[in-house]
């Protein structure tokens, strides 16, 4: 449960930056993106580039899904 709450907070921070139009080159956005990537890697199948492509596509197509 703790992981879920922290990942939800992380997602909200990322989403807020996106909604504000803050560019991905922003240092804080880069830091949040790295944290998200580390979180995803904890649960994603190892060495599966197709999974990562599929996940990225899902989130690009559903920016407001969560």
N, C-alpha and C positions, 0 to 999 in steps of 0.2 A: 504494500500500500504506500509506503514511504516513497518508493521509486516512482510510483504513478503520480503522486502529488508534485514531486519535483519536476518530473517530465512535463506535467501539465503547466506548471509555472514557466518552464523553459519555452514551451510551445507558445504560450500567451505573450511572452516577451518578443519572440520572433515574429509572431503575427502582428503585434503592435508596430514593430519597426516596418514591416511590409505595408501595413495600412497607412503609415505616415509617409511612405515613399522613400524611406532611408535606403540608400544604395547598398548593395551587397559588399562593396569595397570598404564600408565603414568598419573601423576596428572593433567596435562593440558587436556589430552584426557578425563579423568574422569569428569572434570569440564564441558567440552563441551558436553559430553554425558548426563550429568544431565540437562543442558540447553535444549538440544534436547528433552529429556524425558518430561520436563515441557511444552515445546511447543506442543508436541504431545498430552499430556493430556488435553490441552485447547480445542482440536478439536475432540478427540477420544470419542466414546461412553463410558459413565461411567460404571464401573464394567463389562466390556466385554472382558474377557481374550482371547476369540477367535479372536476378532478384533486385539489385540496386537500381537498374534501369527502370524496372517495372514500378518500384516504389517512388522513384523520382517522377515518373510520368503520372502516377496516381495523384501525387500532391500538386503537380503543376496544373492538372486538369480540374482539381477540386480545391482550389485555394481556400475557400470558405467552408470546407467540409466539416471541420471540427468546431 
